[in-house]
Amino acid sequence: MKPSNSQITARARFAVNLRSARLAHGLSQEELAARAGLHRNYIGSVERNEKNISIDSMERLAIVLGVDVVDLLTRVRV
């Protein structure tokens, strides 16, 4: 059974939305990381919801993707 939106954490929503936005821009994890000044392994860990990301890193990724941080935290369509 899939969790409802109310059961999905902000970190999990960010992970799903980050991956979707990255793929929509045709970027690899490595390219996104380079543009944001982060390590490529860190991007993978964030997308797998393994790492707790700082607001500063969220902002860096949002800027590279051309979106507002809020967009990366919006509810996931389940």
C-alpha positions as CSV (number, residue, x, y, z in Angstrom):
1,M,0.0,0.0,0.0
2,K,1.4,3.4,-1.0
3,P,1.6,6.1,1.7
4,S,-0.8,9.0,1.5
5,N,0.6,12.5,0.9
6,S,0.1,13.2,4.6
7,Q,2.5,10.4,5.4
8,I,5.3,11.5,3.0
9,T,8.0,13.5,4.7
10,A,9.2,16.8,3.4
11,R,12.6,15.1,2.8
12,A,11.0,12.4,0.7
13,R,9.0,14.9,-1.3
14,F,12.2,16.8,-2.0
15,A,13.9,13.7,-3.1
16,V,11.2,12.7,-5.6
17,N,10.8,16.3,-6.9
18,L,14.5,16.8,-7.2
19,R,14.9,13.7,-9.4
20,S,11.9,14.7,-11.5
21,A,13.2,18.2,-12.0
22,R,16.8,17.0,-12.8
23,L,15.5,14.5,-15.4
24,A,13.2,17.1,-16.9
25,H,16.2,19.3,-17.5
26,G,18.2,16.4,-19.0
27,L,20.9,16.5,-16.3
28,S,22.8,13.7,-14.9
29,Q,23.4,13.6,-11.1
30,E,27.0,14.4,-11.9
31,E,26.2,17.5,-14.0
32,L,23.7,18.8,-11.5
33,A,26.2,18.3,-8.7
34,A,28.9,20.1,-10.6
35,R,26.7,23.1,-11.4
36,A,25.5,23.3,-7.8
37,G,29.0,22.9,-6.3
38,L,28.1,19.6,-4.6
39,H,29.4,16.1,-4.8
40,R,27.7,13.7,-7.2
41,N,27.4,11.0,-4.6
42,Y,25.6,13.5,-2.3
43,I,23.0,14.1,-5.1
44,G,22.3,10.4,-5.4
45,S,21.9,10.0,-1.6
46,V,19.5,12.9,-1.5
47,E,17.5,11.5,-4.4
48,R,17.3,8.1,-2.6
49,N,16.1,9.9,0.6
50,E,19.2,8.8,2.5
51,K,20.6,12.2,3.4
52,N,19.1,15.1,5.2
53,I,19.8,18.1,3.0
54,S,20.4,21.6,4.3
55,I,18.3,24.6,3.2
56,D,21.4,26.1,1.7
57,S,22.0,23.0,-0.5
58,M,18.3,23.0,-1.4
59,E,18.6,26.5,-2.6
60,R,21.7,25.8,-4.6
61,L,20.0,23.0,-6.4
62,A,16.8,25.0,-7.0
63,I,18.8,27.8,-8.6
64,V,20.5,25.4,-11.0
65,L,17.2,23.9,-11.9
66,G,15.5,27.3,-12.3
67,V,12.8,26.6,-9.7
68,D,11.8,27.9,-6.4
69,V,12.8,25.8,-3.4
70,V,9.1,25.6,-2.5
71,D,8.4,23.8,-5.8
72,L,10.8,21.1,-4.7
73,L,8.9,20.7,-1.5
74,T,5.4,20.5,-2.9
75,R,3.3,17.5,-2.5
76,V,4.1,14.4,-4.5
77,R,1.4,13.1,-6.7
78,V,0.7,9.6,-5.4
